[in-house]
Amino acid sequence: MTARYAIYYAPEADAPLWRLASHWLGRDAATGADLKQPVFPVLADLDFASLTADQRHYGFHATLKAPFTLAEDRIEAELIVAAEHFAAERSAFTAPISPRALGSFLAFQIDGPCQGMAALEADCVRSFEPFRADLSEQDLERRRRAPLTPMQDAQLVAWGYPYVFDDFRFHMTLTGAIADEGVRGRVLAAALEYFADIPPENRFGSISLFRQPDRASPFTILGNFAFGA
């Protein structure tokens, strides 16, 4: 099977946010280890493991360059070097984050506009594009199951992901879709209490290269690259 790669933002492995979020999801994407999830008595009637299953597969992250297979003329070592060079030329920035509802999902989001994150995402989309193979017809079909605008569909073909540039919304997902608004509110209340000690101002000082050996396997972190400018 063909491996896939992604450029994500992920907190440093020793950061409290990474530790708590990894336990919330039940897996540490830095080590690949399964973790015991927290127990919330107020959510005892819910299958919390199922509620976080998709997110556990991908690891705690925010998408900067969506998962892709390597172009035929590229190799993994070149991608690692490119990530190192990209990070070395960037400067860290901070922004306030908090858990909130994003449609039917729950996710850490940036509170308000953030030019630093918008620029980071746009630069990642463009800079790592030469490493991306075109999407297969199956992947295009899968993405098009969601309602896309004409612009988003064009971006899907051009960049491998529909939600880029003006359609980008920073989010580090905590749950799958929760259709019931009341249940969603209960899970959000549990998340706000669980993450209460996380400083609201988050430092964005690196990118991470995630790797998935095949579609059935979870993503793990291949490398974390600190900003050096």
Backbone hydrogen bonds in HBPLUS format (Angstrom, degrees):
<---DONOR---> <-ACCEPTOR-->    atom                        ^
c    i                          cat <-CA-CA->   ^        H-A-AA   ^      H-
h    n   atom  resd res      DA  || num        DHA   H-A  angle D-A-AA Bond
n    s   type  num  typ     dist DA aas  dist angle  dist       angle   num
A0004-ARG N   A0212-GLN O   2.82 MM 208  5.07 156.5  1.88 145.3 153.2     1
A0212-GLN N   A0004-ARG O   2.81 MM 208  5.07 160.7  1.84 153.7 154.3     2
A0005-TYR N   A0068-PHE O   2.77 MM  63  5.39 160.2  1.81 152.4 156.6     3
A0068-PHE N   A0005-TYR O   2.76 MM  63  5.39 148.5  1.85 150.6 161.5     4
A0006-ALA N   A0210-PHE O   3.08 MM 204  5.18 143.6  2.21 138.0 138.7     5
A0210-PHE N   A0006-ALA O   2.91 MM 204  5.18 166.4  1.93 156.5 159.5     6
A0007-ILE N   A0065-LYS O   3.07 MM  58  4.80 155.3  2.14 136.7 142.9     7
A0064-LEU N   A0007-ILE O   2.99 MM  57  5.55 148.3  2.10 154.3 155.2     8
A0065-LYS N   A0007-ILE O   2.86 MM  58  4.80 160.4  1.90 144.4 144.5     9
A0008-TYR N   A0208-SER O   2.92 MM 200  5.26 163.6  1.94 158.3 160.7    10
A0208-SER N   A0008-TYR O   2.79 MM 200  5.26 163.8  1.82 167.3 166.4    11
A0009-TYR N   A0062-ALA O   2.83 MM  53  5.06 160.3  1.87 147.5 154.3    12
A0062-ALA N   A0009-TYR O   2.89 MM  53  5.06 140.0  2.05 142.8 153.0    13
A0015-ALA N   A0012-GLU O   2.94 MM   3  5.31 165.8  1.96 119.0 122.5    14
A0018-TRP N   A0015-ALA O   3.07 MM   3  5.34 117.9  2.48 103.9 118.1    15
A0019-ARG N   A0015-ALA O   3.11 MM   4  6.45 166.0  2.13 158.9 162.5    16
A0020-LEU N   A0016-PRO O   2.91 MM   4  6.05 176.0  1.92 158.5 159.6    17
A0021-ALA N   A0017-LEU O   2.90 MM   4  5.85 163.1  1.93 146.8 152.6    18
A0022-SER N   A0018-TRP O   2.88 MM   4  5.85 155.7  1.93 146.7 153.5    19
A0023-HIS N   A0019-ARG O   3.16 MM   4  6.38 157.6  2.21 145.6 151.0    20
A0024-TRP N   A0020-LEU O   2.89 MM   4  6.14 154.3  1.95 146.5 154.7    21
A0025-LEU N   A0021-ALA O   2.95 MM   4  6.21 155.7  2.01 148.6 153.5    22
A0026-GLY N   A0022-SER O   2.76 MM   4  5.87 139.3  1.92 140.4 153.2    23
A0027-ARG N   A0022-SER O   3.10 MM   5  5.39 135.8  2.30 149.7 151.0    24
A0035-LEU N   A0026-GLY O   2.88 MM   9  4.58 172.1  1.89 111.4 112.9    25
A0028-ASP N   A0033-ALA O   2.89 MM   5  5.41 163.3  1.92 159.7 165.0    26
A0032-GLY N   A0028-ASP O   2.64 MM   4  5.39 144.7  1.76 154.0 166.4    27
A0221-ILE N   A0029-ALA O   2.83 MM 192  5.88 156.4  1.89 150.4 149.5    28
A0043-LEU N   A0040-PHE O   2.79 MM   3  5.31 157.6  1.84 119.8 127.6    29
A0044-ALA N   A0041-PRO O   3.22 MM   3  5.07 157.5  2.28 111.4 109.2    30
A0046-LEU N   A0043-LEU O   2.92 MM   3  5.50 167.4  1.93 124.1 127.5    31
A0051-LEU N   A0047-ASP O   3.01 MM   4  6.26 150.8  2.10 148.6 157.9    32
A0052-THR N   A0048-PHE O   3.22 MM   4  6.42 129.1  2.50 140.8 151.2    33
A0053-ALA N   A0050-SER O   3.30 MM   3  4.95 171.6  2.31 102.3 104.5    34
A0176-GLY N   A0051-LEU O   2.81 MM 125  5.57 152.1  1.88 170.0 175.8    35
A0056-ARG N   A0052-THR O   2.93 MM   4  6.05 146.6  2.04 150.1 160.1    36
A0057-HIS N   A0053-ALA O   3.18 MM   4  6.45 145.1  2.30 145.2 153.6    37
A0057-HIS N   A0054-ASP O   3.15 MM   3  5.18 124.4  2.48  94.8 108.5    38
A0058-TYR N   A0054-ASP O   3.36 MM   4  6.76 146.4  2.48 144.2 151.8    39
A0059-GLY N   A0055-GLN O   2.88 MM   4  5.91 144.7  2.01 148.1 158.2    40
A0219-PHE N   A0057-HIS O   2.97 MM 162  6.39 158.6  2.02 166.2 173.0    41
A0133-ALA N   A0069-THR O   2.87 MM  64  5.60 161.6  1.90 156.9 155.1    42
A0071-ALA N   A0131-PHE O   2.85 MM  60  5.40 144.8  1.97 126.9 132.3    43
A0074-ARG N   A0071-ALA O   3.02 MM   3  5.43 159.8  2.06 123.7 123.5    44
A0078-GLU N   A0075-ILE O   3.11 MM   3  5.55 127.0  2.40 107.8 120.3    45
A0079-LEU N   A0075-ILE O   3.31 MM   4  6.71 151.6  2.40 148.1 156.1    46
A0079-LEU N   A0076-GLU O   3.00 MM   3  5.11 117.9  2.40  99.4 115.0    47
A0080-ILE N   A0076-GLU O   3.02 MM   4  6.37 154.4  2.09 156.3 163.5    48
A0081-VAL N   A0077-ALA O   3.11 MM   4  6.36 161.5  2.15 146.6 150.9    49
A0082-ALA N   A0078-GLU O   2.94 MM   4  6.15 157.5  1.99 146.5 153.0    50
A0083-ALA N   A0079-LEU O   2.96 MM   4  6.20 153.2  2.04 146.6 153.4    51
A0084-GLU N   A0080-ILE O   2.99 MM   4  6.29 155.5  2.05 149.2 155.9    52
A0085-HIS N   A0081-VAL O   2.97 MM   4  6.25 164.8  2.00 155.0 158.1    53
A0086-PHE N   A0082-ALA O   2.87 MM   4  6.00 158.4  1.91 147.3 154.0    54
A0087-ALA N   A0083-ALA O   3.00 MM   4  6.12 168.0  2.01 149.3 152.1    55
A0088-ALA N   A0084-GLU O   3.01 MM   4  6.14 153.3  2.08 146.7 154.4    56
A0089-GLU N   A0086-PHE O   3.35 MM   3  5.73 147.2  2.46 104.9 113.1    57
A0090-ARG N   A0087-ALA O   3.12 MM   3  5.39 170.6  2.13 115.6 118.0    58
A0228-GLY N   A0087-ALA O   3.10 MM 141  6.42 148.0  2.21 133.9 133.6    59
A0229-ALA N   A0090-ARG O   2.81 MM 139  4.99 148.6  1.91 142.9 140.2    60
A0093-PHE N   A0204-PHE O   3.09 MM 111  5.38 152.4  2.17 136.3 143.9    61
A0204-PHE N   A0093-PHE O   2.73 MM 111  5.38 173.5  1.73 175.8 178.1    62
A0095-ALA N   A0202-ASN O   2.98 MM 107  5.44 147.8  2.08 144.6 154.8    63
A0202-ASN N   A0095-ALA O   2.80 MM 107  5.44 167.1  1.82 144.7 143.4    64
A0111-ASP N   A0096-PRO O   2.83 MM  15  5.56 165.5  1.85 144.5 148.8    65
A0097-ILE N   A0200-PRO O   2.79 MM 103  5.54 152.4  1.86 157.3 164.4    66
A0098-SER N   A0109-GLN O   3.06 MM  11  5.69 146.3  2.18 147.5 157.3    67
A0109-GLN N   A0098-SER O   2.93 MM  11  5.69 161.3  1.97 147.6 147.3    68
A0100-ARG N   A0107-ALA O   2.87 MM   7  5.65 158.2  1.92 145.1 149.0    69
A0107-ALA N   A0100-ARG O   2.93 MM   7  5.65 162.8  1.96 162.1 167.5    70
A0102-LEU N   A0105-PHE O   2.77 MM   3  5.15 168.0  1.79 142.3 145.6    71
A0105-PHE N   A0102-LEU O   3.13 MM   3  5.15 158.8  2.18 125.3 123.2    72
A0178-ILE N   A0104-SER O   2.79 MM  74  5.16 154.9  1.86 129.8 137.3    73
A0174-LEU N   A0106-LEU O   2.76 MM  68  5.42 173.0  1.77 147.7 146.1    74
A0108-PHE N   A0172-MET O   2.89 MM  64  4.97 157.7  1.94 140.3 137.3    75
A0172-MET N   A0108-PHE O   2.90 MM  64  4.97 154.5  1.97 141.3 149.4    76
A0118-ALA N   A0114-CYS O   3.07 MM   4  6.34 162.9  2.10 152.7 158.0    77
A0119-ALA N   A0115-GLN O   2.93 MM   4  6.07 159.3  1.97 149.6 154.4    78
A0120-LEU N   A0116-GLY O   3.02 MM   4  6.17 154.3  2.09 140.7 148.2    79
A0121-GLU N   A0117-MET O   2.92 MM   4  6.10 168.5  1.93 156.4 158.3    80
A0122-ALA N   A0118-ALA O   3.11 MM   4  6.24 168.0  2.12 145.8 149.5    81
A0123-ASP N   A0119-ALA O   2.96 MM   4  6.04 160.6  1.99 148.2 153.8    82
A0124-CYS N   A0120-LEU O   2.95 MM   4  6.12 153.8  2.02 148.0 155.2    83
A0125-VAL N   A0121-GLU O   2.95 MM   4  6.18 166.1  1.97 156.9 160.2    84
A0126-ARG N   A0122-ALA O   3.15 MM   4  6.36 162.6  2.18 147.1 151.1    85
A0127-SER N   A0123-ASP O   2.78 MM   4  5.73 165.0  1.80 150.1 155.4    86
A0128-PHE N   A0124-CYS O   3.16 MM   4  5.92 166.5  2.18 147.9 150.1    87
A0129-GLU N   A0126-ARG O   3.33 MM   3  5.31 157.2  2.39 101.3 108.0    88
A0131-PHE N   A0128-PHE O   3.10 MM   3  5.64 154.8  2.16 114.0 121.7    89
A0132-ARG N   A0129-GLU O   3.00 MM   3  5.34 164.0  2.03 119.0 124.1    90
A0140-LEU N   A0136-SER O   2.97 MM   4  6.27 162.0  2.01 153.8 158.8    91
A0141-GLU N   A0137-GLU O   2.91 MM   4  6.07 160.7  1.95 146.1 151.5    92
A0142-ARG N   A0138-GLN O   2.93 MM   4  6.13 154.5  1.99 143.3 150.5    93
A0143-ARG N   A0139-ASP O   2.98 MM   4  6.19 163.9  2.01 152.4 155.8    94
A0144-ARG N   A0140-LEU O   2.97 MM   4  6.13 148.1  2.08 145.9 155.1    95
A0145-ARG N   A0142-ARG O   3.29 MM   3  5.51 162.0  2.32 104.9 110.0    96
A0146-ALA N   A0143-ARG O   3.36 MM   3  6.14 159.2  2.41 116.2 120.0    97
A0153-ASP N   A0149-THR O   2.92 MM   4  6.20 157.0  1.97 157.0 163.4    98
A0154-ALA N   A0150-PRO O   3.03 MM   4  6.24 153.9  2.10 143.4 150.3    99
A0155-GLN N   A0151-MET O   2.91 MM   4  6.18 150.3  1.99 147.6 156.3   100
A0156-LEU N   A0152-GLN O   2.88 MM   4  6.09 146.2  1.99 143.2 152.5   101
A0157-VAL N   A0153-ASP O   3.20 MM   4  6.51 155.9  2.26 147.0 151.1   102
A0158-ALA N   A0154-ALA O   2.95 MM   4  6.12 161.2  1.98 146.9 152.9   103
A0159-TRP N   A0155-GLN O   2.74 MM   4  5.48 161.8  1.77 147.4 152.1   104
A0160-GLY N   A0156-LEU O   2.88 MM   4  4.68 134.7  2.09 121.6 129.0   105
A0167-ASP N   A0164-VAL O   3.01 MM   3  5.12 155.3  2.07 132.4 125.9   106
A0168-PHE N   A0165-PHE O   3.04 MM   3  5.29 164.9  2.06 114.1 118.6   107
A0184-ARG N   A0180-ASP O   2.89 MM   4  6.11 162.8  1.92 155.0 160.7   108
A0185-GLY N   A0181-GLU O   2.92 MM   4  6.13 151.3  2.01 143.3 150.5   109
A0186-ARG N   A0182-GLY O   3.08 MM   4  6.40 149.0  2.18 143.2 151.3   110
A0186-ARG N   A0183-VAL O   3.08 MM   3  5.07 116.8  2.50  94.6 110.0   111
A0187-VAL N   A0183-VAL O   2.96 MM   4  6.29 161.4  2.00 158.3 162.6   112
A0188-LEU N   A0184-ARG O   2.93 MM   4  6.12 156.7  1.98 147.7 154.7   113
A0189-ALA N   A0185-GLY O   2.97 MM   4  6.15 154.0  2.04 142.6 149.4   114
A0190-ALA N   A0186-ARG O   3.06 MM   4  6.36 154.3  2.13 144.6 151.2   115
A0191-ALA N   A0187-VAL O   2.90 MM   4  6.18 152.9  1.98 146.8 154.7   116
A0192-LEU N   A0188-LEU O   2.84 MM   4  6.10 160.7  1.88 154.9 159.6   117
A0193-GLU N   A0189-ALA O   3.13 MM   4  6.34 153.3  2.20 143.8 150.3   118
A0194-TYR N   A0190-ALA O   2.88 MM   4  6.03 161.1  1.91 148.7 154.7   119
A0195-PHE N   A0191-ALA O   2.89 MM   4  5.97 160.8  1.93 155.4 158.9   120
A0196-ALA N   A0193-GLU O   3.28 MM   3  4.99 164.5  2.31 104.3 105.7   121
A0198-ILE N   A0195-PHE O   3.08 MM   3  5.58 166.4  2.10 119.9 124.1   122
A0227-PHE N   A0205-GLY O   2.77 MM  22  5.38 166.3  1.79 141.4 140.4   123
A0207-ILE N   A0225-PHE O   3.07 MM  18  5.42 150.7  2.16 138.7 144.7   124
A0225-PHE N   A0207-ILE O   2.81 MM  18  5.42 175.1  1.81 172.0 173.7   125
A0209-LEU N   A0223-GLY O   2.78 MM  14  5.26 167.2  1.80 161.5 166.1   126
A0222-LEU N   A0209-LEU O   2.69 MM  13  5.49 153.5  1.76 154.2 163.8   127
A0223-GLY N   A0209-LEU O   3.29 MM  14  5.26 148.3  2.40 139.8 142.6   128
A0211-ARG N   A0220-THR O   2.78 MM   9  5.52 159.1  1.83 160.8 167.5   129
A0220-THR N   A0211-ARG O   3.00 MM   9  5.52 157.6  2.05 146.0 150.8   130
A0217-SER N   A0214-ASP O   3.08 MM   3  5.51 147.4  2.19 113.1 122.3   131
